[in-house]
Structures are given as C-alpha cells and as structure tokens.
C-alpha cells in the first residue's frame, strides 16, 4: 500500500472511530484490516515509516572503497569527464579481477553514492492540472504589435484549466474589456 493511500485510510479510521462511535474491533471488521492498524491510526494520524532492513553486500563489499575513491576524484573533474557506472564496472573488472560483481549492482551503488555525495540531484516535477469548475490558472500579458503600420497595444489572456489550455485572447489596449477586474 503506498503512503498516500495509507494516510487516507488512517484518516478514514480516525473519522470512523471519533465520529462514528465504532469500536476498534468493529472498524477493523468493517474496513477489512487488522486491529493493530486501527490502534495505530487512533494513536497517530501519520503512519509509521516502514523499516527497511540493512542488508549485507558480500559481492560488492571489496569494490566499495575503490568506487568511493573514483567518485571522490570525479568531484574535481569537469562534468563531461566524470566516470559513468559502466566505466567504473569496466575498471573493476580490469583492475580487480578477483571481484565478481554484476554491472547492475555497480550501477545501483554508484547512483546511491552520487546522491549521497550530492553529485546528482533528484528532480521533482509537479504537473499543474485543474478540475473543471474547481480551479484554474489565468495570466495576463501586455504586448505591443505593429498592425497595418500602426503600433497597437494588446492584452493577452492565457487561461489553463483541466488538461486544456485556451488560445490567447487578444484585445487592443484602447478597447475596453468586458472582463471584471481588468484595467
């Protein structure tokens, strides 16, 4: 169960417990969940983070120091001259033939280390989409254009709602607009 769904489930459990007058056993039976989860939700609105076990890496262990040294050296190198995970794997095979490790294992470890060393950053993208009739985004722009040899001021309305973006509405600046609140 992903985190968002679990938070929503906890909210539903708390609402049912506080306002529905239900018992822990009754809520668990109604929602088809364990009583322990109901108790956790009643105590705290935020679900506890799941513990991930720290596993040993017997195949990767001998190469970790080498990989860290290469990545530390890459900090001073220009961006285009840094080692790729594939190149590090090739160097491990050539310089440390006793270490038998898969390329995918090296790729995963190099990525984790680059994030830890702040050599790469995780990008976050939040798409803006609006429900019809719920909310929208509107931007006003002012521009000047030469139309038939005469410079005219334009006001451009750019509206976005849902997955549809409207075509800009062009109005001459000297013509009054019918949109309330505009000047």
N, C-alpha and C positions, 0 to 999 in steps of 0.2 A: 504494500500500500504506500503510495507516495505521500510526501509530507503534507501537501495541501489537503488531500482527501482525509488524512488523519486529523488535521486541525478542524476541519469541518465536522467530522464525526464526533470529536471531543465537544465541539460547540453544541451539537445536537444532543449529546448525552447530558451535558450540563443543563441545557434548557429543559429537557425531559425530567431531570431529577429535581430541579428547583421549582419549575412551574407546573409540571405535570403531576407532581406528587407521587412519582413512582419510586419503587424500591430498587436497590441495586440488582437484585435477582430478576425483578420484573423487566427492568430496562435491558438487561443482558439477554433475556429471552426474547424480548420484542425486537431488538436490533440484531440478534444472532451473533453476539460477541461474548467474550469471556468476562466473568465478573471482575477479574483483576483489572481489565481495561476500564471498566466502569468506575472502579475505585480510583484509578489513576486520574481519570478525567474529572472526577469530583474534587480531587485534591488540587489539581493544577490544570489551567486552561491550555497550557503549552505542553505538547507531548515530549517525553524524554527522548533525547537523541539516542539513536541506536548505536551500541558499542560495536566497533569493528575490531576483530582480533588482529593483533600484530603477529604476522607470520614470519617464520624464518625463510631465508633465501639462500639455500646451500649452494646452488649453482652460480648465483650472482655475487655472492659474498667475496670471492677472491678478486673480482674485477671492480668492485665498488670504489676502492681507493684510486685506481687508475682512471676511472670515469670522472671522479671528482676533480682529480688533478687536471685532466683535459679541459673540463668545463671552467675551472678557475683560470686556466690560461686563456680560454676563449673570452673572458670578460674584457681583457685589454685589446683583443683583436677586433678589427673592423667587422661589422655585421655580416658582410658577404664572405668573410674568410673564416667564420666560425665552423666548428665541426658539426656535421649532421649526425644523427643517431646511427645511420647506416655506415658512415665513415668511421665512427668510433667502434662499431662492431667489427668492421674490416681490420682496424688496427689491433683490436683484442685478439682476433684470430691469427694475425701475423706475429704480434709481439708476445702473446701469451698463449701458445698452442695447447697448454695443459688445461685451459679453461674452456669447457664446452658449454656454451650458453646460446640460446635462441636469439635471433635478431629482434623478435617481438618483445622479449624480456628486456633487452637493452633499450629499445625504443621507449617502453613504458617507464623504465628507471630514469632515462635521460630527460624525459618530459617532466617527471616529478621533481627531479633535481633542478631543472631550469626554472620551474615555477618557484621552488624554494629559494633559489639564488636571485630571483627577480630578473631573470634574463628574458622571460616572456611573460606577458600579461594576459589574463583571461578577459576577453571582451564580452560585455553584456549588451544585449540588444533587446529593447522593449518595443514591440510593434505598437503603433497607435491605431487602434480601431475603435469605432464608436457604434453603439447600438442605435438603430433608427429610432428617433424620438427621445433617446436618452440624453446624449450629449454630443457635441460637435466641436470642431475647431474652425475658427474663422480668422483670416488675416486680411488686413487692409494694406495696400501698397499705393504709393503715388508715383507717377511717372510722367514724362513729357515725350511727345512724339510729333514729328513733322508730318502733317496730313495736308496734302494738296498745297504744299509750300507754306502752310501756316502752322506755327507751333501750338499744340494743344495739350493741356494738362489732362491726365487720365487718372481715375481712381480704379483700382483693381480689387475686386473682392474674390478671395480664394477660400472656398469652404470645403471642408472634408468631414464626412460622416459615413459610418459603416465602412465598407470596402470600396466606396465610390468617391472619387474626388471630382468636384464640379469644375466645369470650364470657367475660367476667369470672366467676370462681368466687367466690361469696360464702360466707363461713364466719363463724358467730358467734364472737366473740373468746374466749368462755369455753369453747367446744368445742375439744378438741384436734384438730390437723390430722394428716393421715397423710402429709404431705409431709416428707421427711427434711430436716433443717437448719432448719426453721421453728420459731419460738418461740410 
